[in-house]
Amino acid sequence: MALQKQEQASLLSDYNTNSTYSLAYTEIIANIRFSLDTAQKQPQAIVLASPMSEHEPGLTATNLAIAAAQNGLPALLVDANLQTPHIQQRFGIGQTSGFSDLLASFNKESQQIEQYMRPTFLPELSLLSLGTLSLSSQETSRLLMRHLDEAIQALKAYMAARYPGLSLLILHGAPVLTGLNTSLLAAHADQTYLLITKGQTTRTQARNALRHLERTHTTVAGTILLDV
């Protein structure tokens, strides 16, 4: 799956739905939808993993979530890069409770998942931003190892209650080669897609990223080529 060179810093919602840029994302969402176990008619979690930092971090995940919502597939976009926020600013949202707070909440009393969700300009697209907690790399890994499965199951239950049938959790993680966090995300997701940036991602980086993911028994469902 490939995205041709475009104004890659732009949100999909800035384009006509019949534009080449929009149609490229629509095709990718269609391919992802086809590859999922749609017979289950329940929320599915996918992880977008880049070997190293993307040209525009979080933009591909954001636009895929927009494309899903525009094409009748409800989506929850999760900023799971717990070191650096990238996504909430694209929606004009300031710092607010989000994914890091949700993970930490499992150490306390059970909390309502709705308090962490933020609506967007599309009715079928919600955002779970990075959150308010400032975490060290070790604290991030500890929370993910302890509570990631609980968090993803809680998010799936939230989406299932709102949208009976198939819906998507789209998780944007940190670059794979900077640590284990995205590999942990991938281990608990239904599918993982590797983001390859033309002219930036080397073959060695792509191979090493695949090895990192394989350590958590992750099978990469496909690659998305970004031509920037």
C-alpha positions, 0 to 999 in steps of 0.5 A: 500500500502506498501514498504518493507525494502530496502536501504530507503535512495536511489533514485529509479533511482539507481535501475533496473526498475525490482527490488523489490524496483522499482516494489513496487513504480510502484505498488503504482503509479498504485494504485494512478492512478486507484483511481484518476478521470482519466476521467477528463484527467487533472492534479491531485494534491496529498499530502503525509502526515506523522504524524511525521517526516519521517525516510528520509524526502521527499524520498517517495515523490521523489521516487513516482514522479520518478516512475510516470515519469518512467511509463509515467505519467508526474509529478511535485514534490513540496517541500511544507515543508516551514520550512525545505528543503529536496528534492532539494539536492536529485537532486543536486540542490542548493538554488533557487526560488521555492514554497515559492517565488511562494506563495509570488508572488501573493502579487505582479504582476503576474509572469511566473510560468516557472521561478520557475520550475527546470528540472530533469534527467527525461524528464517528471519530474519537481521540484518545490523546497522549495524556497529562502524565510525564513519564520516564522511559522506564515508567512508560514500559512498566505501565505498558507491560502491566496494563496495556492488555486491560486498556485495549480491552477497555477501549474495545468495550467502549467502541463496541458499546457505541458502535455495534459491529466492526470499528477500529482502534488506530494506535500510533506508537513511538518509533520501533527502534527507539525502544520496546514500547511499540513492540508491546503495543503490537503484541496486543493488537489485532494487526500491525502495519509498518510505515516505510518512508521513501528516501528516508527509511533504509533497508537495514532500519526496516529489517531491524524493525521487523526483528524487534516486532518479531520478538513479541511474536508480532506478524506484520500484516503489511507495509504502508509506503510514504512517498514524501 
